Amino acid sequence: MNTDSQREDALTLEILDAIEHKKDVSQRHLARQLGVALGLANSYLKRCIRKGYVKVAQAPANRYLYYLTPQGFAEKSRLTARYLSYSLSFYRKAGESCLRAFDECEQQGWRRLLLCGVSDLAEIAAVRAMERDIMIVGCFDPACERERYLGRPVWRTYGDADAHDACLLTELSTPIETYRNVQRIAAEGRMLVPDILSIAGRGS
């Protein structure tokens, strides 16, 4: 399963889970919870409705109620099992990859890191950073709707980010594009890439 398929499954699972717990969830709330643009949340919600996972009912005051269908519950169970199987392997490999990136930080004397991309990898990096003398100042992610992630600020403009010694690439959906964009604006030689991302010519 490639990265795009994993992201698609993860977003679908989050939408189904959110609807199961809150029938009157709004598309804006879904976007905030998923950390994606409103248009993308709307697109995935429509996809779930089209596939028969979700049923829509109109409520007063131009509101809508969303319900999981029996097919939706079955899909949620299937995706949960797949995600758990994948995530155990991914979390182990990603954690080891982040530690190798932190080795370079320690060699260079870098202590303050800016994560580039709100994702599962960013969460893993933040957790493993606690094992080292590394401080995560926050996340830079132009596409993220959240104001905070993991208790730290999210900046949509790189220049607004708090002072940091280096950047760590944690974007999973478009890592190469994000790497190129950040490399152009970050301090030269201070863009770290965890080797789990397998970007040609770059390592941690």
Phi, psi and omega per residue, in radians:
M1 nan 2.158 -3.101
N2 -1.427 3.051 -3.057
T3 -1.092 -0.691 3.137
D4 -1.092 -0.748 3.130
S5 -1.143 -0.684 3.127
Q6 -1.112 -0.745 3.133
R7 -1.151 -0.714 3.126
E8 -1.088 -0.791 3.117
D9 -1.107 -0.714 -3.109
A10 -1.129 -0.755 3.134
L11 -1.170 -0.711 3.103
T12 -1.079 -0.760 3.134
L13 -1.095 -0.737 3.139
E14 -1.127 -0.678 3.114
I15 -1.136 -0.828 3.134
L16 -1.079 -0.694 3.132
D17 -1.160 -0.732 -3.141
A18 -1.116 -0.714 -3.131
I19 -1.212 -0.644 3.111
E20 -1.054 -0.627 -3.074
H21 -1.600 -0.282 -3.102
K22 -2.649 1.756 -3.024
K23 -1.195 -0.499 -3.103
D24 -1.708 0.498 3.135
V25 -1.097 2.428 3.120
S26 -1.633 2.795 3.104
Q27 -1.114 -0.600 3.110
R28 -1.148 -0.694 3.101
H29 -1.128 -0.717 3.118
L30 -1.059 -0.760 -3.134
A31 -1.066 -0.748 3.131
R32 -1.139 -0.749 -3.097
Q33 -1.160 -0.655 -3.126
L34 -1.458 -0.290 -3.110
G35 1.246 0.605 3.133
V36 -2.221 2.962 3.107
A37 -1.153 2.669 -3.112
L38 -1.001 -0.732 -3.128
G39 -1.073 -0.658 3.134
L40 -1.223 -0.706 3.096
A41 -1.080 -0.733 3.124
N42 -1.097 -0.717 -3.136
S43 -1.097 -0.775 -3.139
Y44 -1.208 -0.625 3.105
L45 -1.116 -0.789 3.116
K46 -1.081 -0.642 3.121
R47 -1.116 -0.726 3.111
C48 -1.120 -0.660 3.113
I49 -1.176 -0.777 -3.121
R50 -1.100 -0.614 -3.134
K51 -1.413 -0.090 3.096
G52 1.526 0.224 3.135
Y53 -1.422 -0.485 -3.037
V54 -2.281 2.431 3.074
K55 -1.970 2.482 -3.093
V56 -1.984 2.411 3.051
A57 -2.320 2.398 -3.128
Q58 -1.406 2.435 3.116
A59 -2.049 2.971 3.116
P60 -1.018 2.803 3.079
A61 1.073 0.680 3.081
N62 0.975 0.597 3.092
R63 -1.827 2.856 -3.133
Y64 -2.238 2.529 3.054
L65 -1.925 2.403 -3.128
Y66 -2.022 2.372 -3.134
Y67 -2.231 2.482 2.999
L68 -1.361 2.331 3.046
T69 -1.465 2.936 3.042
P70 -0.952 -0.637 3.085
Q71 -1.163 -0.613 3.112
G72 -1.157 -0.717 3.090
F73 -1.120 -0.699 3.135
A74 -1.136 -0.724 3.130
E75 -1.153 -0.683 3.119
K76 -1.077 -0.734 3.119
S77 -1.125 -0.730 -3.136
R78 -1.121 -0.787 -3.120
L79 -1.181 -0.621 3.118
T80 -1.093 -0.794 3.139
A81 -1.106 -0.749 3.138
R82 -1.140 -0.737 -3.106
Y83 -1.129 -0.726 -3.132
L84 -1.112 -0.724 3.125
S85 -1.112 -0.788 3.137
Y86 -1.186 -0.758 -2.989
S87 -1.164 -0.592 3.134
L88 -1.050 -0.780 3.126
S89 -1.229 -0.749 -3.112
F90 -1.119 -0.783 -3.097
Y91 -1.092 -0.678 3.135
R92 -1.156 -0.875 -3.109
K93 -1.154 -0.709 -3.124
A94 -1.170 -0.678 3.117
G95 -1.083 -0.758 3.112
E96 -1.137 -0.663 3.129
S97 -1.139 -0.710 3.116
C98 -1.141 -0.680 3.127
L99 -1.109 -0.624 3.094
R100 -1.168 -0.631 3.075
A101 -1.155 -0.663 3.123
F102 -1.186 -0.502 3.055
D103 -1.014 -0.763 3.130
E104 -1.147 -0.684 3.092
C105 -1.005 -0.790 -3.107
E106 -1.168 -0.649 3.102
Q107 -1.124 -0.615 -3.112
Q108 -1.545 -0.146 -3.098
G109 1.355 0.415 3.123
W110 -1.567 2.247 -3.084
R111 -2.067 -0.393 -3.093
R112 -1.961 2.054 -3.073
L113 -2.003 2.447 3.002
L114 -1.838 2.137 3.090
L115 -1.415 2.420 -3.126
C116 -1.995 1.622 -3.127
G117 2.131 2.059 3.053
V118 -1.403 2.070 -3.050
S119 -2.920 3.100 3.034
D120 -1.071 -0.611 3.136
L121 -1.138 -0.642 3.090
A122 -1.108 -0.705 3.124
E123 -1.118 -0.757 3.126
I124 -1.104 -0.756 3.136
A125 -1.060 -0.730 -3.127
A126 -1.120 -0.691 3.139
V127 -1.196 -0.811 -3.086
R128 -1.247 -0.422 3.102
A129 -1.094 -0.461 -3.137
M130 -1.187 -0.291 3.100
E131 -1.444 -0.215 -3.098
R132 -2.160 3.034 3.098
D133 -1.497 1.035 -3.079
I134 -2.170 2.308 3.094
M135 -1.923 2.189 3.055
I136 -1.560 2.026 -3.070
V137 -1.419 -0.402 -3.130
G138 2.702 -2.883 -3.109
C139 -2.173 2.452 2.980
F140 -1.840 2.098 -3.131
D141 -2.728 1.741 -3.096
P142 -1.061 -0.433 -3.066
A143 -1.637 -0.113 -3.054
C144 -1.446 2.376 -3.138
E145 -1.553 -0.215 -3.083
R146 -1.318 2.643 3.044
E147 -1.564 -0.519 3.141
R148 -2.426 2.666 3.090
Y149 -2.548 2.233 -3.107
L150 1.033 0.543 3.118
G151 1.359 0.152 -3.125
R152 -2.131 2.731 -3.108
P153 -1.195 2.644 3.014
V154 -2.000 2.210 3.134
W155 -1.919 2.318 3.085
R156 -1.594 -0.234 3.073
T157 -2.072 2.198 -3.055
Y158 -1.021 -0.689 -3.097
G159 -1.143 -0.279 3.137
D160 -1.486 -0.246 -3.053
A161 -1.125 2.601 3.068
D162 -1.102 2.793 -3.138
A163 -0.997 2.413 -3.135
H164 -2.601 2.741 -3.128
D165 -1.512 -0.529 -3.100
A166 -2.790 2.928 3.111
C167 -1.966 2.526 3.065
L168 -2.084 2.097 -3.135
L169 -1.231 2.115 3.140
T170 -2.268 0.159 3.113
E171 -1.297 2.268 -3.101
L172 -1.822 -0.461 -3.061
S173 -1.424 -0.699 3.131
T174 -2.374 1.096 -3.025
P175 -1.112 -0.699 -3.106
I176 -1.157 -0.787 3.120
E177 -1.070 -0.782 -3.141
T178 -1.125 -0.722 3.113
Y179 -1.007 -0.833 -3.113
R180 -1.123 -0.730 -3.124
N181 -1.133 -0.789 -3.106
V182 -1.252 -0.638 -3.130
Q183 -1.039 -0.547 -3.125
R184 -1.246 -0.465 -3.038
I185 -1.967 -0.282 -3.139
A186 -1.446 2.873 3.090
A187 -1.038 2.430 -3.077
E188 -1.028 2.314 3.096
G189 1.356 0.177 -3.076
R190 -2.067 0.539 3.079
M191 -1.948 1.894 -3.123
L192 -1.644 2.434 -3.136
V193 -2.183 1.942 3.075
P194 -0.995 2.353 -3.048
D195 -1.156 -0.234 3.096
I196 -1.151 -0.372 -3.137
L197 -1.365 -0.279 3.034
S198 0.934 0.802 3.042
I199 -1.480 2.121 -3.043
A200 -0.950 2.273 3.065
G201 1.453 0.000 -3.128
R202 -2.207 2.616 3.061
G203 -2.515 -3.073 -3.120
S204 -1.559 nan nan
